[in-house]
Amino acid sequence: MLHRVKDLSPENRQAVEALLERALSDDEPVSIKTLGPSTIIPSALSSEERIAAFRTLNERLVSPVVDEEEFEAAFAD
């Protein structure tokens, strides 16, 4: 469903703003979509593994130093 914010009732606008945690302008469109439970794939990783994976990813993003071999391997056919 696509709605213009100006067309929402005050209660609905307040609910959307609360969900988005920000104020909306009248000319913004708002899209509402639901997803079935089968769309969410549960993680195969434990909490500790997810934290470790996040830390590894974060380290790579913060300091993207890559050695030449790793760089070449990433772009190899």
N, CA and C atoms as a LAMMPS dump frame, in Angstrom:
ITEM: TIMESTEP
0
ITEM: NUMBER OF ATOMS
231
ITEM: BOX BOUNDS ff ff ff
-5.0000000000000000e+02 5.0000000000000000e+02
-5.0000000000000000e+02 5.0000000000000000e+02
-5.0000000000000000e+02 5.0000000000000000e+02
ITEM: ATOMS id mol type element x y z
1 1 1 N 0.838 -1.17 0
2 1 2 C 0 0 0
3 1 3 C 0.89 1.242 0
4 2 1 N 0.525 2.204 -0.774
5 2 2 C 1.253 3.459 -0.823
6 2 3 C 0.306 4.577 -0.406
7 3 1 N 0.742 5.36 0.562
8 3 2 C -0.075 6.462 1.078
9 3 3 C 0.749 7.745 1.069
10 4 1 N 0.075 8.856 0.881
11 4 2 C 0.723 10.151 1.086
12 4 3 C 0.488 10.511 2.55
13 5 1 N 1.525 11.037 3.171
14 5 2 C 1.423 11.371 4.59
15 5 3 C 0.268 12.329 4.84
16 6 1 N 0.076 13.296 3.938
17 6 2 C -1.001 14.281 4.146
18 6 3 C -2.389 13.643 4.147
19 7 1 N -2.51 12.422 3.559
20 7 2 C -3.804 11.75 3.511
21 7 3 C -4.054 10.825 4.706
22 8 1 N -3.046 10.648 5.56
23 8 2 C -3.208 9.772 6.725
24 8 3 C -4.009 10.493 7.812
25 9 1 N -4.745 9.726 8.578
26 9 2 C -5.422 10.315 9.734
27 9 3 C -4.349 10.717 10.751
28 10 1 N -4.657 11.655 11.63
29 10 2 C -3.657 12.055 12.634
30 10 3 C -3.146 10.87 13.46
31 11 1 N -4.032 9.933 13.769
32 11 2 C -3.632 8.759 14.553
33 11 3 C -2.672 7.873 13.761
34 12 1 N -2.996 7.647 12.47
35 12 2 C -2.124 6.819 11.634
36 12 3 C -0.774 7.49 11.403
37 13 1 N -0.801 8.791 11.178
38 13 2 C 0.457 9.516 10.984
39 13 3 C 1.325 9.399 12.234
40 14 1 N 0.724 9.563 13.382
41 14 2 C 1.459 9.463 14.637
42 14 3 C 2.042 8.062 14.801
43 15 1 N 1.286 7.035 14.426
44 15 2 C 1.773 5.656 14.54
45 15 3 C 2.96 5.418 13.612
46 16 1 N 2.865 5.913 12.374
47 16 2 C 3.968 5.74 11.412
48 16 3 C 5.2 6.491 11.889
49 17 1 N 5.023 7.708 12.368
50 17 2 C 6.154 8.486 12.872
51 17 3 C 6.798 7.797 14.075
52 18 1 N 5.982 7.175 14.913
53 18 2 C 6.523 6.452 16.067
54 18 3 C 7.327 5.238 15.609
55 19 1 N 6.828 4.527 14.602
56 19 2 C 7.555 3.356 14.085
57 19 3 C 8.867 3.759 13.425
58 20 1 N 8.849 4.858 12.684
59 20 2 C 10.051 5.317 11.98
60 20 3 C 10.973 6.141 12.873
61 21 1 N 10.46 6.532 14.027
62 21 2 C 11.208 7.333 14.995
63 21 3 C 11.691 8.654 14.404
64 22 1 N 10.828 9.278 13.6
65 22 2 C 11.126 10.598 13.044
66 22 3 C 9.836 11.232 12.555
67 23 1 N 9.874 12.544 12.421
68 23 2 C 8.722 13.279 11.896
69 23 3 C 8.671 13.114 10.381
70 24 1 N 7.467 13.151 9.84
71 24 2 C 7.265 13.031 8.39
72 24 3 C 6.756 14.349 7.836
73 25 1 N 7.113 14.641 6.592
74 25 2 C 6.569 15.832 5.94
75 25 3 C 5.328 15.427 5.152
76 26 1 N 4.441 16.384 4.923
77 26 2 C 3.173 16.106 4.246
78 26 3 C 3.345 15.522 2.855
79 27 1 N 4.425 15.888 2.157
80 27 2 C 4.577 15.43 0.777
81 27 3 C 5.294 14.083 0.651
82 28 1 N 5.643 13.45 1.785
83 28 2 C 6.31 12.149 1.725
84 28 3 C 5.316 11.038 1.438
85 29 1 N 5.716 10.085 0.601
86 29 2 C 4.902 8.88 0.459
87 29 3 C 5.335 7.853 1.505
88 30 1 N 4.402 7.055 1.945
89 30 2 C 4.687 5.998 2.914
90 30 3 C 4.188 4.694 2.321
91 31 1 N 5.067 3.712 2.287
92 31 2 C 4.705 2.394 1.777
93 31 3 C 4.593 1.435 2.953
94 32 1 N 3.536 0.653 2.956
95 32 2 C 3.319 -0.312 4.025
96 32 3 C 3.24 -1.697 3.392
97 33 1 N 4.065 -2.608 3.91
98 33 2 C 4.094 -3.962 3.363
99 33 3 C 4.291 -4.953 4.496
100 34 1 N 3.601 -6.05 4.417
101 34 2 C 3.808 -7.112 5.401
102 34 3 C 4.523 -8.272 4.722
103 35 1 N 5.264 -9.006 5.508
104 35 2 C 5.977 -10.168 5.004
105 35 3 C 5.56 -11.382 5.813
106 36 1 N 5.417 -12.486 5.141
107 36 2 C 5.066 -13.715 5.836
108 36 3 C 6.232 -14.23 6.658
109 37 1 N 5.96 -15.062 7.632
110 37 2 C 7.025 -15.561 8.501
111 37 3 C 8.099 -16.343 7.745
112 38 1 N 7.761 -16.92 6.611
113 38 2 C 8.743 -17.708 5.873
114 38 3 C 9.802 -16.838 5.203
115 39 1 N 9.578 -15.523 5.146
116 39 2 C 10.558 -14.64 4.51
117 39 3 C 11.749 -14.372 5.417
118 40 1 N 11.568 -14.533 6.696
119 40 2 C 12.661 -14.295 7.63
120 40 3 C 13.375 -15.617 7.86
121 41 1 N 14.632 -15.641 7.455
122 41 2 C 15.422 -16.866 7.588
123 41 3 C 16.2 -16.781 8.896
124 42 1 N 15.958 -17.734 9.788
125 42 2 C 16.683 -17.685 11.052
126 42 3 C 18.178 -17.917 10.838
127 43 1 N 18.97 -17.28 11.653
128 43 2 C 20.417 -17.4 11.537
129 43 3 C 20.867 -18.786 11.953
130 44 1 N 21.849 -19.325 11.232
131 44 2 C 22.442 -20.609 11.583
132 44 3 C 23.589 -20.403 12.567
133 45 1 N 23.899 -19.14 12.849
134 45 2 C 25.007 -18.835 13.744
135 45 3 C 24.516 -18.609 15.168
136 46 1 N 25.363 -18.937 16.118
137 46 2 C 25.043 -18.646 17.512
138 46 3 C 25.247 -17.147 17.743
139 47 1 N 24.817 -16.676 18.889
140 47 2 C 25.002 -15.253 19.214
141 47 3 C 26.474 -14.882 19.198
142 48 1 N 27.302 -15.743 19.744
143 48 2 C 28.741 -15.473 19.785
144 48 3 C 29.323 -15.427 18.378
145 49 1 N 28.887 -16.34 17.507
146 49 2 C 29.382 -16.357 16.123
147 49 3 C 28.94 -15.113 15.361
148 50 1 N 27.709 -14.655 15.604
149 50 2 C 27.231 -13.441 14.944
150 50 3 C 28.038 -12.23 15.396
151 51 1 N 28.324 -12.165 16.686
152 51 2 C 29.126 -11.056 17.204
153 51 3 C 30.516 -11.084 16.594
154 52 1 N 31.125 -12.265 16.521
155 52 2 C 32.462 -12.383 15.936
156 52 3 C 32.441 -11.989 14.463
157 53 1 N 31.435 -12.417 13.734
158 53 2 C 31.323 -12.069 12.305
159 53 3 C 31.137 -10.567 12.137
160 54 1 N 30.324 -9.959 12.99
161 54 2 C 30.123 -8.508 12.932
162 54 3 C 31.428 -7.776 13.204
163 55 1 N 32.165 -8.226 14.222
164 55 2 C 33.444 -7.576 14.545
165 55 3 C 34.425 -7.681 13.387
166 56 1 N 34.484 -8.859 12.765
167 56 2 C 35.382 -9.05 11.621
168 56 3 C 34.997 -8.119 10.484
169 57 1 N 33.706 -8.059 10.166
170 57 2 C 33.229 -7.182 9.107
171 57 3 C 33.527 -5.721 9.445
172 58 1 N 33.262 -5.334 10.669
173 58 2 C 33.504 -3.968 11.092
174 58 3 C 34.987 -3.608 10.974
175 59 1 N 35.863 -4.515 11.367
176 59 2 C 37.306 -4.267 11.252
177 59 3 C 37.704 -4.053 9.789
178 60 1 N 37.132 -4.849 8.897
179 60 2 C 37.454 -4.707 7.472
180 60 3 C 36.932 -3.391 6.912
181 61 1 N 35.776 -2.965 7.379
182 61 2 C 35.216 -1.712 6.877
183 61 3 C 35.94 -0.505 7.445
184 62 1 N 36.375 -0.584 8.682
185 62 2 C 37.057 0.526 9.318
186 62 3 C 38.468 0.677 8.775
187 63 1 N 39.168 -0.437 8.6
188 63 2 C 40.537 -0.381 8.075
189 63 3 C 40.629 -1.3 6.863
190 64 1 N 40.206 -0.806 5.707
191 64 2 C 40.143 -1.656 4.515
192 64 3 C 41.506 -1.899 3.861
193 65 1 N 42.498 -2.253 4.668
194 65 2 C 43.805 -2.57 4.128
195 65 3 C 43.778 -4.026 3.679
196 66 1 N 44.023 -4.225 2.402
197 66 2 C 43.987 -5.563 1.822
198 66 3 C 45.336 -5.805 1.156
199 67 1 N 45.902 -6.984 1.436
200 67 2 C 47.176 -7.255 0.77
201 67 3 C 46.932 -7.531 -0.709
202 68 1 N 47.971 -7.455 -1.498
203 68 2 C 47.853 -7.545 -2.948
204 68 3 C 47.279 -8.885 -3.415
205 69 1 N 47.676 -9.98 -2.778
206 69 2 C 47.158 -11.304 -3.155
207 69 3 C 45.658 -11.394 -2.922
208 70 1 N 45.196 -10.9 -1.786
209 70 2 C 43.771 -10.926 -1.472
210 70 3 C 42.991 -10.06 -2.457
211 71 1 N 43.555 -8.919 -2.82
212 71 2 C 42.919 -8.027 -3.79
213 71 3 C 42.788 -8.722 -5.138
214 72 1 N 43.869 -9.319 -5.61
215 72 2 C 43.856 -10.004 -6.905
216 72 3 C 42.866 -11.164 -6.889
217 73 1 N 42.821 -11.92 -5.782
218 73 2 C 41.903 -13.063 -5.678
219 73 3 C 40.449 -12.61 -5.724
220 74 1 N 40.162 -11.453 -5.17
221 74 2 C 38.793 -10.95 -5.153
222 74 3 C 38.291 -10.62 -6.546
223 75 1 N 39.203 -10.244 -7.447
224 75 2 C 38.801 -9.842 -8.786
225 75 3 C 39.204 -10.841 -9.861
226 76 1 N 39.646 -12.019 -9.453
227 76 2 C 40.047 -13.047 -10.42
228 76 3 C 38.807 -13.658 -11.044
229 77 1 N 38.953 -14.131 -12.233
230 77 2 C 37.814 -14.775 -12.936
231 77 3 C 37.381 -15.996 -12.248
